[in-house]
Amino acid sequence: MKLRRVRAIALKELLQTWRDPRSLMMALLVPVMQMLLLGYGVNLDIQHVPVCTLDEEGSFFSQALLKRFQASRYFELVEALKRPGDIAGAMDQGRCRLALVVPADFSRTIAQTSHGTLQAIVDATDDNSAALATAYANAVIAGFSANVQAVAMQRQGLPVQPPALVVQSRVWFNEDLESRNFIIPGVVALVLALVGAQLTSLTIAREWERGTMELLVSTPVTPMELLVGKLAPYFVIGLLDAGICLAFALVWFEVPFRGAFTTLLVTTSLFLVVVLSMGYLVSVTIRSQVGASQIALLLTVMPISLLSGYAFPIDQMPAPIQAITYAIYARYYVTILKAVFLKGSGLAALALPVLALVAYAIALAWLAARAFRKRIE
Amino acid sequence: MNAPAAAEIVVERLQKRFGRFVAVDEVSFEVGRGQILGFLGPNGAGKSTIIRILCGLLRPSAGSVRVDGIDVSRDPEAVRQRIGYMSQKFSLYADLTVAENLRFYGGIYGVRGAALGARLRHALDIAGLAGREQQLAGTLAGGWKQRLALGCAILHAPHILFLDEPTSGVDPLSRRRFWDLIHDLAAGGVSVIVSTHHMDEAEYCNRIALISQGRLIALGSPGELRRHALGGVLMRVEGHPLERLLERLRGFPATRDVAVFGNAVHVLLDAAAADDEAALRAFLAGQGVADVHVDRAEPSLEDVFVQLVGAQPREREAVR
């Protein structure tokens, strides 16, 4: 392999990318757009669930309970309804997703029987957030209930007894339970695969389409020199994009980063070799820019967004689908990214996914190097 | 038609099939050092296919090709290092400048250091592109594009050049200049194969290979072809009306072919017929056609080409 030739090809490729507005946009603008779109768009948290209230009692006591909901960051009281018949309308129009009904005898029943009931109606169109909203509502009511009990005990001069068993749960790695912290590291994988495979899918197909391949093939350049020379500039662009994503994750979205940058650099380089080789392979095979870019899109965005586990946890998928995810190269990089960002894991702890990436990188680079034949037939 | 002693390109019984279609059929020829061999023939005759095989872009179906003593099938890379190639279609990077294109091919051929600077200036001089270094190649006019392509092809000072229709789509003045460049290179010892479908350009070549339907139908210097390739004697007959003249001439026993040529008729006669002019005049007089002017004509290459192609069988399918 002659370095001089590799350098000539790399420089030419860089100049062409620089002068092609579409490629340039793909290389520099898409990472920013994807980061913002997915960072804000894919949010599995529920916060500020709109709540309608129907306070049939209207006492100081019932209002105290509802104020507790207002104080929680998970809920927001948006409307006080007058009649039970209004609830269905408010839900249908999406004005609220949870309705709390305090019965007219709420305080009296509690005073007499020390048990009270209130009704919570939840919009379960989205079952996941409905379940979460119900759980949060229960927690708010339990807190209120414990408070009421304690006050009653004190009034009777009894010592306040804590509940017999308390689960002191402590959340590790994503303390705020922010789904954004969980998703954004994975978005890096999506961006790199998208941009890397898209740019390289054009690189050989463009030479065929424009007729420049005819002359290139007549020169002594070897397939290996062509591969390295063509991929080197995109490797640099890929690392640059990874830097942009990282900056967005850390500065803009304030995702915690607990790992080492070198771990990230090593694994990102491996991942780039995989996606760039894949794009190159597609480009060599398809020979048309439009076709190659479509295939590259199909090989990256679809499987990564659905099967890499970047937003949708793999262990919640049906067993056959889980089996398929092992074949998705991005799955390993997403695992690594999450561990490096949130747990601060090093290469040793990540040996398995790193080795899987190494295997993929070697296999695809080998296939890419063999794919190109210096013939025009 | 003798092969030169130090043949740089030796092609023996070359054949190329695409499926059942025979694109190149048993073609053999040699090119000596500093010679210009012209491939002359209509579009689709197989000229480009032969040149692509010589460059190692296509694999021959049968036969052998040796360039500078190297078998192209065995070691195409060694051949590629020694040749310069200019393809029929513009194959440089339209989105790179003149200088960037030249530097790219300089890098690909491993021209380095001070040599690179000198070669770049030489190529710019030859192509007449000095002062246009920063212009994007895609914005050059046709003739300039071709000269840049030639500049790139000779950047590494190859001593073998393959030029596939270098003057197609180029205005006559630029064509003339282009041929001057080719002659300069040949004078410097570069062996050139150049294809064209302009008959007039054939005269610029040392030797011509007439190619039609994948076959080599004649090979020789322009003079040799004009004199011998027809295998007969060409007569020019002037008279009126042309139609009747044409008809009567067909009846002459020694006539092999008749064609209208400008305001006269060209008749090809068997070479064996002695004293053709007198016999022909006597025959026409006997037919009641007097007041004609008959003399021997020097056949043009076009005559030769039309005659030889017309004599060729039409089928082109491979026989298994």
Interface residues (C-beta under 8 A of the other chain):
Chain A: K2 R4 R5 R7 A8 I9 L11 K12 L15 Q16 R19 D20 R210 G211 T212 M213 E214 L215 L216 V217 S218 T219 P220 V221 T222 K374 R375 I376 E377
Chain B: R52 C55 G56 L57 L58 R59 P76 E77 R80 Q81 I83 Y85 S87 K89 F90 S91 L92 Y93 A94 D95 L96 E100 R103 F104 Y105 G106 G107 I108 Y109 G110 R112 C152
